[in-house]
């Protein structure tokens, strides 16, 4: 919260923007394009910019923000990451179904596992995973508020 209230010089803002871009898409524009394409296929009714913003918010919940290090997240389990991402997504996507939230989560988890080869699952495979995640969301709804 305080970093948003503090003054940032244009140079600092550019540095932060580059750092954020490397955090969001460590494999560059090809990764960003792949994520955009999968979001369009998984959430066809969602405006692309809104889908990407929500995706990045969920990704931050799953992986920590761009200023955190791997050491900061060393003791965080996959379940904890999933739970945090789900909570943030629920706050962003008011009234969304568990399957819609599951689609974001499926892509976030796939992206977290991808390497420089960018071998993402297909949209159909992610949709299948989203259904399983929707069941998980329903089973854990009491924890996700």
N, C-alpha and C positions, 0 to 999 in steps of 0.2 A: 504494500500500500504506500509506504513512504517513498519508494523509488518513483512512483507516479507524481508525487507532490514535489519532488526535488527538481531543481533546474538541471537540464542536460544541454550541453553545447551541441551545435549541429554536428561536430565531429564525433562526440560521444553517441549521439543518436544514430549516426551512420554505422558506427562500430557495433552498437547494439542490434541494429537491423541486420547487419551481416551475420552476427552471432546467432540471431534468431533464425535466419534463413538456413544456416548450417545445421542448427538443431532440428528445424522442421523437416528439411530435406537434405540429409547428409550426402546423398548421392546425386544432388543437383536437380537440374531442370527435368531430366528424364524421369526421376522419381516423382517430382511434382506433377508432371503430365500423367503418369500412371495412376497416381492417387486421384487426380481430377477425373480421369476417364472412369475409374471404378466407382467414384461417388456418383457420377452421372448415371451409370448403369444401375447402381444399387438404390438410388434415391431420385428417380427420374422426375418427380414432381417438385423437387427442391431447387430453388435458385442456386446456381453453382457457387456464387460467393458466400451465400449463407451456409451451404453444405460444407464448404471448405473451412469457414470460421468455426462451425460447430465441431468439425473433425479435429481441428487444431486444439480447441479447448479440451476435447476428450483426450487427445494425445498427450496434452500437458498433464492431465490427471493420471494418465497411465504411466508416463515416463518421467514426470517432474518437469519443471519449467526450464527454459534455456539457460538459466544461470546456475542451476544445480549441477552437481557432478555425480558421477557414478558412485562415488563414495557416499554421497548424501542419500542415495537410494539403495545402498548395499543390503540393508536388512528388510527391504520391502518385498513382499511376496507377490506372485502373479495375482493371487486372489485380492490382495490389498490394492494392487494397481487397477485391477478390473473394477473393484468396488468404487474407488475414487473417481475413475473415469465415468462410471455409470451415474454417480451422483451429480457430477458436473454436467453431463449430457442431459439428465432429467431436468436440471434447472434451466438449460438452454432451449430444450425442445419441449415446451409446455404442451401437455395433452398428447404427446407422442405415444404410440403403442410400444410395447416391449420389443416387438419385431423391428420397428424403426430404430430404436436405440441399439438393438442387437446388430443391425447393419453397420452402424458407426463402429461399435465395439469390434465386430469381426474384422473390419478393415484396419482399425488401429492395431489390433493384435497381429494381424498379418504383416503390417508395415513394420512393427517392432521386430519381427523375426526376419525380415528380408535383408539380403546383403547386396553388394554392388551389382550382382547379376539381375536384380529386380525381378525375380521370378515369383510374381504374385499369383495367388490362386485366382481362378476365373471369378467373374461376378456370380455365376451360378453356384460355385463352391462356397463363396462368401455368404450367399443368401442361405445356403444350407446351414452353415455355421451360425448365421444370425438367428435361425429358428432355434437352435440349441441354446444360444445365448439368451434368447427370449424366455425360454423355460427357466434358465438360471436366474434371470432378472425377476421373474415371477416368484420363484422359490425364495429369493433373498430380498423381496420388496420391503420387509420390515427393517432391513439394514441400510437401505438405499434412500434414506430421507435426509 
